[in-house]
């Protein structure tokens, strides 16, 4: 079973304010489609509940500190985060845990 599918199956349990899924803008179209399908299956609107994190226009790719900051600020609204395995995954994992959000990592694209 693919990692993202397993992560969503085990951890996507929307309730209260925790209704979303967070992904990096760099994840594959297949992964994004799986997240959208999961949201729809749980009665959620992907346009509202799928957060796609993009770097600033013209800026470099997001780093671990930026992902961790987003999780600290808004992680309480998400069940699952699917992010690239950048340097600093321990910082991201700690922020996700503090927020109560499950996190999985995919190999970054070259």
Kinemage of the C-alpha trace (Angstrom):
@kinemage 1
@onewidth
@group {chain A} dominant
@subgroup {mainchain}
@vectorlist {calphas} color= white
{ca unk a 1} P 0.000 0.000 0.000
{ca unk a 2} L 1.447 3.404 -0.932
{ca unk a 3} L 2.596 5.496 2.020
{ca unk a 4} L 0.184 8.402 1.490
{ca unk a 5} L -2.806 6.095 1.128
{ca unk a 6} L -1.893 4.384 4.402
{ca unk a 7} L -1.339 7.727 6.153
{ca unk a 8} L -4.738 9.009 5.055
{ca unk a 9} L -6.495 5.731 5.910
{ca unk a 10} L -5.074 5.707 9.417
{ca unk a 11} L -5.127 9.380 10.338
{ca unk a 12} L -7.712 11.310 8.360
{ca unk a 13} L -10.561 11.500 10.877
{ca unk a 14} L -12.155 14.933 10.447
{ca unk a 15} L -13.944 16.380 13.463
{ca unk a 16} L -14.498 19.777 15.033
{ca unk a 17} L -12.083 22.319 13.567
{ca unk a 18} L -9.651 19.607 12.410
{ca unk a 19} L -10.989 19.005 8.899
{ca unk a 20} L -8.134 19.572 6.452
{ca unk a 21} L -5.207 17.967 4.716
{ca unk a 22} L -2.004 19.910 4.108
{ca unk a 23} L 0.358 19.212 1.189
{ca unk a 24} L 3.382 20.856 -0.326
{ca unk a 25} L 2.761 22.412 -3.724
{ca unk a 26} L 5.580 20.175 -4.978
{ca unk a 27} L 3.841 16.869 -4.298
{ca unk a 28} L 2.739 14.814 -7.286
{ca unk a 29} L -0.580 15.255 -9.048
{ca unk a 30} L -1.441 11.672 -8.096
{ca unk a 31} L -0.898 12.467 -4.407
{ca unk a 32} L -2.945 15.648 -4.667
{ca unk a 33} L -5.766 13.749 -6.381
{ca unk a 34} L -5.719 11.106 -3.620
{ca unk a 35} L -6.012 13.842 -0.991
{ca unk a 36} L -8.903 15.450 -2.868
{ca unk a 37} L -10.652 12.072 -3.209
{ca unk a 38} L -10.220 11.411 0.526
{ca unk a 39} L -11.697 14.793 1.397
{ca unk a 40} L -14.705 14.232 -0.867
{ca unk a 41} L -15.263 10.754 0.618
{ca unk a 42} L -15.566 12.413 4.034
{ca unk a 43} L -17.943 15.122 2.829
{ca unk a 44} L -15.313 17.880 2.691
{ca unk a 45} L -14.737 20.328 -0.170
{ca unk a 46} L -11.149 20.043 -1.483
{ca unk a 47} L -11.058 23.717 -2.470
{ca unk a 48} L -11.729 24.621 1.162
{ca unk a 49} L -9.964 21.827 3.049
{ca unk a 50} L -6.824 21.042 1.025
{ca unk a 51} L -4.012 23.464 1.876
{ca unk a 52} L -1.289 23.584 -0.767
{ca unk a 53} L 1.793 25.311 0.630
{ca unk a 54} L 3.679 27.312 -2.004
{ca unk a 55} L 6.923 29.260 -1.701
{ca unk a 56} L 6.700 33.019 -2.007
{ca unk a 57} L 6.593 34.177 -5.657
{ca unk a 58} L 10.117 34.056 -7.021
{ca unk a 59} L 11.409 32.678 -3.735
{ca unk a 60} L 13.219 29.455 -2.964
{ca unk a 61} L 11.429 26.258 -1.993
{ca unk a 62} L 10.004 26.201 1.505
{ca unk a 63} L 12.340 24.944 4.207
{ca unk a 64} L 11.699 22.981 7.399
{ca unk a 65} L 11.338 26.120 9.529
{ca unk a 66} L 8.562 27.442 7.275
{ca unk a 67} L 6.660 24.143 7.306
{ca unk a 68} L 7.063 23.922 11.094
{ca unk a 69} L 5.873 27.515 11.511
{ca unk a 70} L 2.740 26.801 9.462
{ca unk a 71} L 2.047 23.719 11.583
{ca unk a 72} L 2.485 25.662 14.819
{ca unk a 73} L 0.077 28.354 13.628
{ca unk a 74} L -2.532 26.303 11.790
{ca unk a 75} L -1.817 22.623 12.460
{ca unk a 76} L -4.832 22.365 14.759
{ca unk a 77} L -7.011 22.610 11.613
{ca unk a 78} L -5.405 19.611 9.858
{ca unk a 79} L -5.518 15.843 10.326
{ca unk a 80} L -2.661 15.026 7.947
{ca unk a 81} L 0.322 16.801 6.378
{ca unk a 82} L 2.183 15.386 3.336
{ca unk a 83} L 5.499 17.178 2.843
{ca unk a 84} L 8.867 16.730 1.112
{ca unk a 85} L 11.663 15.138 3.133
{ca unk a 86} L 13.785 18.277 3.476
{ca unk a 87} L 16.595 18.818 5.971
{ca unk a 88} L 14.917 19.386 9.329
{ca unk a 89} L 12.171 16.786 9.228
{ca unk a 90} L 12.591 16.359 13.007
{ca unk a 91} L 11.536 20.001 13.501
{ca unk a 92} L 8.524 19.497 11.234
{ca unk a 93} L 7.565 16.264 13.001
{ca unk a 94} L 7.780 17.939 16.425
{ca unk a 95} L 5.571 20.839 15.294
{ca unk a 96} L 3.053 18.418 13.779
{ca unk a 97} L 2.919 16.364 16.978
{ca unk a 98} L 2.388 19.479 19.076
{ca unk a 99} L -0.504 20.410 16.796
{ca unk a 100} L -1.980 16.887 16.802
{ca unk a 101} L -1.445 16.491 13.064
{ca unk a 102} L -0.058 13.310 11.496
{ca unk a 103} L 2.774 13.957 9.055
{ca unk a 104} L 4.337 11.907 6.271
{ca unk a 105} L 7.261 12.692 4.001
{ca unk a 106} L 7.926 11.985 0.330
{ca unk a 107} L 11.296 12.211 -1.454
{ca unk a 108} L 11.731 15.758 -2.811
{ca unk a 109} L 11.823 16.162 -6.569
{ca unk a 110} L 15.119 17.067 -8.179
